[in-house]
Amino acid sequence: MAAPDVDPLLLDPTRLSIVSLLSATRWAEFGFVRDSVGMSDSALSKQVTTLSKQDYIEVKKGYVGKRPRTWLNLSDTGRAALETHIEALQQIAARSREAGDAHGSGPDAGVG
């Protein structure tokens, strides 16, 4: 049985949170993402750099009035990676349940 295709980049809970949040929207403002995942500007910026280097997210900079703004979007590559990663996690969970069902479910299994 082949091992599921977990994405090493998305094993990090912070990056998984960012990508998952972006999967539900288009072009989210940096501050919204920062507040939603509970990170500092610098910590989110570091994760954005990591994810954008892998083409998982797109970054667009611009202005609202005279204020600079940054928007983030999950790319098609990032969306596909997230879907594959979630499927892999679901396979792992299903295999664990199947193994548990096949071998009893706890110290009292089969007693009674």
Rosetta blueprint (number, residue, H / E / L):
1 M L
2 A L
3 A L
4 P L
5 D L
6 V L
7 D L
8 P H
9 L H
10 L H
11 L H
12 D L
13 P H
14 T H
15 R H
16 L H
17 S H
18 I H
19 V H
20 S H
21 L H
22 L H
23 S H
24 A L
25 T L
26 R L
27 W L
28 A E
29 E E
30 F H
31 G H
32 F H
33 V H
34 R H
35 D H
36 S H
37 V H
38 G L
39 M L
40 S L
41 D H
42 S H
43 A H
44 L H
45 S H
46 K H
47 Q H
48 V H
49 T H
50 T H
51 L H
52 S H
53 K H
54 Q L
55 D L
56 Y L
57 I E
58 E E
59 V E
60 K E
61 K E
62 G E
63 Y E
64 V E
65 G L
66 K L
67 R E
68 P E
69 R E
70 T E
71 W E
72 L E
73 N E
74 L E
75 S L
76 D H
77 T H
78 G H
79 R H
80 A H
81 A H
82 L H
83 E H
84 T H
85 H H
86 I H
87 E H
88 A H
89 L H
90 Q H
91 Q H
92 I H
93 A H
94 A H
95 R H
96 S H
97 R H
98 E H
99 A H
100 G H
101 D H
102 A H
103 H L
104 G L
105 S L
106 G L
107 P L
108 D L
109 A L
110 G L
111 V L
112 G L
